Structures are given as C-alpha cells and as structure tokens.
C-alpha cells in the first residue's frame, strides 16, 4: 500500500531511470502486452539507457500489441534474454519515432535486428541488395528499405558503427535502392530497356559515400542508344526509364516515400534534358560548365545501370575536374563561392542551422573541396569524394596542418552526428537544431550526454561550430606560412609550387612575390615573427576578399617594416579585435589610404580606437591646426605641421569611408550611401577649411606679425562652399579684403596679394604630404579679373557687370577662413544676387539653359563615354546640380529652405516645398550620390582624381567592391550606373529644360 502524500517506489525508479513522465510510463508498463516482462529489472534499466525512455517504452508497447498472439512470447523472451537485441531494439525505439511507427505497421521486422553477429556488424552493398531483392513494386521497396534502415540505425545508436561508417552504409543502401528501382522500371518497360544503355551517376553525399538518414539523392543520368537503335529514340527510352526510376523512389504511397531523387546537378540544371549522351555531357563541360559544377563532380560515382557506360563517364570527366583550377575564371568563381550563402536562411533560423549557418557543415565541406581542386591537379592522393577521407589526405600531404585537420575532423563528426540524430527522429529532411526542450534532451542523450544533456549539448555544439568558424580561414592560409617557416621534425610542408597554386586560387596575381612577403614577415624565431604567424592567416583571408590581394599584402609588409619594432603595433593588431580587420580592408582597397598611412604609419592606431574613425568637428580641427602653426618657428614649418594634420585626418576619413563601405565581420556595411557621401563631404571640407586657415595664419605671421594691414576673408565656392569636397577636389575660393582704418588702399591690396601668393606657395611645397591646390577661377571676370577685390569693389562689379553664371556660382559661396565679420558682410552682399526677389526672369532662365547646353557639347573630354562620365555625362553631377540651382534661383526668395549651399539639402527643400515630385527628387538624389561615390572610389583606388570608371580590370573591380558589388559583378555595376543616370537625365530634361 502506498502511503498518502508519498510517491510510489515505481514512480521514483522511473524518474531515476530518465523518464520525464513517470505516471504515463507506469500506465504503459501495466499494458497487457507487457505482462510477462513488466517486473523484469533488466527491461527498466535498458529503457533508461535509451535517448528517450518515454518514447522507447511507447514504441515497445505498440510493437508488442501489434504482434500476432502466438509470436508475442518470442519477442518478449528474446527481449529479456538477449542483451544485443534488447539494446538495438530499444535504442532504435528511443531515438526514432518514425521507425517505431514502421515496426508497429510491420511487427515482424524487429527480427531483422536479431541476426547481429560478428559477420553482420558492417554490411555492404551486396547485403543491402539482397535485402531489397524481393521488392518488385514501389510499396514493397519502401518496406524493405526501412527494414534495412532499421539495422543501420540500430548499429548507429548503439555505437557499433561511427558516424562515418553509418553515412557510408546509408550511401550503400541508397545505391542498392537505386538499382532496385531501376530493376522495377526496367521490368515495367522492357522495350525501353532493350533500346538503350542507361547509367546512373550518384552525386553529392550519396556519391561521396557520406549520406544522411534523410536527404535528396543527387544523380546525373547518362544514356546511349543500344546497338541498332536510333540515337534519338534510344535517349527517349532512357529518359522514360530515368523518370520512372525517380518516381519509384520519390512518390508518396501508403508506405510513404523513400527520398526525392534530384537530377538538378545535370548540365543546364532543371532546364536541361534529363538524360544526355556521354558526348553531350562532355561538350557541355568543356564549353559551358561553371566552377561549382566541377566542384560538384568531385563526388561523382557510377552506382546503377550500365557499368561500362558509367565507367566511361567517370573516366571522361575526371581529368576535367582536376583541371578546373586552371580555368580562366577560377579565381573569381572561388572568391564568390567562398562567401557564405546565407541570404536565403530566415534570420530566426540562422543560429540553429547545422549545415549552412556560421561554423556549419558546409564550411568544412567547401573548404576541403576547394583545397582538393587547387592541389588535386598535381596530387592524385586527394582524389576522394568523401569529406573525412579527403581531409585526412590533405593533412598527410601537408596541405592542411595536422592539428587543424584533427580539430576539423572532430567537429565535422560531431555536427554530422547531431544531423543524423535530428533526422532519425521523424525521418524528415532538416538541418535545424530543435528549440523544444524535450527534443534537445533526447538529442543530447542520443549523443551520450547524460548528466545535463541540454546544457552539455549546447556547449559542445557551440564549441565545435566555433572551431569550424575559426579554422575555416586558417585552413587556407596556415600552411602557406608553414611553407616559409621552420617546422618541427616530421611535419610536412607545402611545396613552393603548391603554395603558389593556393595563393593563385585565392586571388593573388603574383604568388612568388606574395610568398616572399610572407617569408619576410613570418620567418624567424622572434616574438614579432611569432605574432605575425598568428595574425597572417586571418589577414590573408581579408586581403583575398578584396579586389587586389597582392597590394594588401605588400602594403601590410611596408607598414609592418615601418612599425614592427614599436611595442604597440603588433599588440594592437593582436589584441584589438577590429584593428587587424580594419587595417586589412584599408590596405587592400586602393592606393590613396595606404599612401597616406605610409607617410605616417603611426596613424594605424586610429584603427583600434572605437571612435577613432569618426570625423572630427571643424572647430576641433581648426583649433589643432592653429595651435600647431603657433608653435612653429617659420611659415614653412607652420604649414608643414598643418599639412601633417591634414594627412592624418584624410587617412581617418578614407579609412572610415572604406570600412563603412565594405563592412566588417562584426559590423555590416552602411546601407545609406547618401550618409557616406555626406560624411566624406563634410569631413574633407572641414579639414580643407582648417588647413587654409592655418596657411593664412602662417602667411600673415611671417610678414606682418599678428595683424594684416587689411581685413581678409576667404570664401569657399563650388564643392568647397557646398561641403561636398571629394578626396581629389581642389579648393575653389574667392578672396575679399577691406583696408583697415588709416591704411592706404594700394598698400592693403599689395598685402592681400602677397598673403595669397604666400598661402599658395606654402600649400604646394613639395613634401611627403599631399598638396592642397587653391583655385580662384570662379572670381568676377574669371582668370582675367584681379585675384582679390575689396568688398566695395565686389559690390560695384556685381551691381554693374555681374552675369547670370556668376550669380549661379555664388549659390555655393560660404566663408571658410579669415575675418568672420568681413565674410558675413560678403554673404549679405551676394544674397540678393543668388536669391533674386521674384526669381529669375525668362531671359536669365534661357541664358542658363544655353550655357548648360554649350557646356555639354564642348567640355566633355574627347573619347569619353557620356553615359559613364560622372561630372559632365548624362544624368551626372552637372545635370543634377544645375537643375537644383535653377530651382534655387527661381524660388529661394520665397522658400527659405532653398537658401543652402548644399545640393542634397536644397533638393530636399525643393521637394518639401512641392517644387519637385517625390519620385523625381529621389531619382536626382540617387544619381548625384552615386556619381559622387564613384568619383570618391576612383580617387581611393587609383590615388589620383578621375571622372570616369577606370579601364584597368582590377581597379574597376575595386571600385565595384567599394560600391557594394561582389566579385565578378562589374558589368552589373556599370549597367546600374547607366540606368540610374538615364532616369536622372529624363528628370533633368523635364525640370531643367522644360521638355
């Protein structure tokens, strides 16, 4: 009798045995079918040892109740007396609900687990073929297939086979099943069989002898006409047989389905014919196939049908597979394939993805296959379709470090074991780790984690996934360093040829030079070399992601040579997570940023500071420049200091721009290109203004002390005044002065002229720093007019002689340096000119349109493509800016928002005022931002300004990467640019020309 309030001993024992619902388990044990064994302690212990005791007991009760009355004692007697059978049967029932359902439907199939002696431990293809021999229709084939699957699962869950052996057995069973399906199809259409020869080629995991419990079985069909049969009819007959084979395996019957047969890896995919002749296959692979198709063919294996034809196919395609690395587009294809394809994984699932997620199975498989393609052309030991066998061969040949290979082997086995157990539960194709606690508990216990199964499972999974993530890059690059370093005795290294092949495959155009750089950086026994050997595997991967890996590595060597002896440099890269990746991105993105860094390598410290890449304010910049000028002993020393600040800040801006445009592993690329353009424009304009202010202070101090005989102001115009300077822009300015009281006008004018000449000289002195060109050509009368005028002279000129284009040029005028009061009064003087009351008259509008049309026909450089010229081309900067400026001159008198020197702000204000419809405003803004980014990109990549896309392929690819286009998408970039600017030109024709 149970004491009230206390649980029974059976309840407690069930709880201790691992049952999560002891009450339900007790009721199941009371089932009549288990009466003969319910008190047997061996049974309870055996149930408690399964992955899910509750599921195992339920499955056992269902199996016992389904037994014919006369056969039930045999099941129960064998269950309690034969430990091997007990472990296998209950192990399967505790791990697979689907196989429990099968046993309930086919209660005699448990006997397939009895014959389990030493000779039966590892059945092969012949045994599985025998097991399916009596299946003559699709339903019988499904029953026989699952009977064989029972034995595989039993060996798997009991640990008699490891995960690699289980995967090989599943591939053998699939091979036997394809042969049986072809036998059934042939029996149904003997005439078709007589007319053709058909070979079935397994691909993917089946071809690689590493199949999952539930997976598409990838195949390719090769067909030939039989002797005396027309080729067309023979191929048609083979196609009918192949289609029937696929239906036999894939269609759902009363016994469910086996697995889908997928033939989409064939030439042309689902758009190509299901069956081709051998010659047709070869013609396609020789002319049209892409690199990924040869990667897929690594696992090709003839499994069914005509053995001679299958062998011919394998013999014919094998040389093509191992020559793939010599194809012209191999490097670009590899760089594209190396980027993980996760875009189609829902964000909520990506962390649970065993196959495609970060650190998943696909990472290991892809890395191994890529290394096989690169090195297998000269080493036949790597010609294996099985991932773990290939990994072992790569380690044995020195292509992968032994320790790295061992870690990857362990991680891959663990992840595949998880995948097997997840799929075995319901025999469903999935690669997602479950979220439900009970499912995770069963999964953990099935892998031998019994103390805290869920916590232990998550910990082990994360550890192995992290190892894969960490090793994925290291796998490619670590052996390259070993190739140039001193190795321990017995270690195998890459040969120089193999190292060169690998570098070439990863995008390095000059592998020999790259190896020399690696040797210079990583050889030796110094602490510096040891840290470099830690850093370089990852750095090389980041360089390879750029358009010019060679330049990235060369620049890294230069910076390291300059800073390698400083105590903080390598420590910064090693310890500050973002610094190394930021440096790699900057050094491989073009010439400008590395050139700036080489002139002052210590600026690399900015890359490790969380806020180090944020542009500084105009006030902070001017304060630092003026302080540096004040400390200098001469004008030349002062401007050298100012230009040094400019160089450092230009590097800060370029580095921030590159990193925001490319993105990093921890920080995605900036999604708003307009924000990037505005940031660069503001930063470069503020920096130019501070530098000009410093040069002005230096020029004045050298000749007049603290006070110039005339008040003097510098007005920024063009892109300078509009805060839209790019990396290669000159500083367009106007100079204005006003004699101080008691100073003769001629003396004041001479002083102003002198200070301008001295500023220009100082800013263009040949030094290591980039020069700053000051351009005053937008002044009244252009180059024919005086370089500097008094405020009253400007007033007189504008009152009597000002032309419309001069008023238009003043739209972007803004004081940038010098006397603040004089600058303010100059703006008050020109406001009525640039924002005329009642707007422009029709004559003035016609004059602006005429000037614009003449500029389009005369100023475009000879031979330039008008669809790709960012400044003067169709829908480019000039088109958008003149359109916005015409609107400003016509309407700014009534719309205060239009009174701005900035193009994008004026465009937004025009839209807000209802002067431009929403869609047209967006089109103009997009075109202006894109053209500006292209100009910035050209300067970053080439190190010199340009208004058109580069002709050099590598430089063009680098511009594409800056703009967000992956490798190999240059044509798409140019098409997008033409489309964007074509739409903008249509808006310009309407708004500017009134078309």
Buried (B, 14 or more C-beta within 10 A) or exposed (E): EEEEEEEEEBBEBBBEBBBBBBEBBBEBBEBEBBEBBBEBEEBBEBBBBBBBBBBBBBBBBBBBBBBEEEEBEBBBEBBBEBEBBBBBBBBBBBBBBBBBBBBBBBBEBBBBBBEBEEEEEEBEBEBBBEBBEEBEEBEBBBBBBBBBBBBBBBBBBBEBBBBBBBBBBBBBBBBBBBBBBBBBBBEBBEEBBEBBBBBBBBBBBBBBBBBBBBBBBBBBBBBBBBEEBEEEBBBBBBBBBBBBBBEBBBEEBEBBBBBBBBBBBBBEEEEBBBBBBBEBBBEBBEEEBEBBBBBBBBBBBBBBBBEEBBEBBBEBBBEBBBBBBEBEEBBBBBBBBBEBEBEEBEEEBEEBBBBBBBBBBBBBBBBBBBBBBBBBBEBEBBBBBBBBBBBBBBBBBBBBBEEBBBBBBEBBBBBBBBBBBBBBBEBEEBBBBBEEEBBBBBBBBBBEBEEEBBEBBBEBBEEBBEBBBBBBBBBBBBBBBBBBBEEEEEEBBBBEEBBBBBBBBBBBBBBEBBBBBBBBBBBBEEEBBBBBBBBBBBBBBBBBBBBBBBBBBBBBBBBBEBBBEBEEBBEBBBEBEBBBBBBBBBBBBBBBBBBBBBBBBEBBBBBBEEEBBBBBEBEEBBEBBBEBBEEBEEBBBBBBBBBBBBBBBBBBBBBBBBBBBBBBEEEEEBEEBBEBBBBBBBBBBBBBBBBBBBBBBBBBBBBBEEEBBBBBBBBBBBBBBBBBBBBBBBBBBBBBBBBEEEBEBEEBBEBBBBBBEBBBBBBEEEBEBBEBEBBBEBBBEEEEBBBBBBBEBBBEBBEEEBBBBBBBBBBBBBBBBBBEEBBEBBBEBBBEBBBBEEBBEEEBBEBBBEBBEEBBEEEBEEEBEBBBBBBBBBBBBBBBBBBBBBBBBBBBBEBEBBBBBBBBBBBBBBBEBEBBEEEBBBBBBBBBBBBBBBBBBBBBBBBEBBBBBBEEEBBBBBBBBBBBBBBBBBEEBBEBBBEBBBBBBBBBBEBBEEE
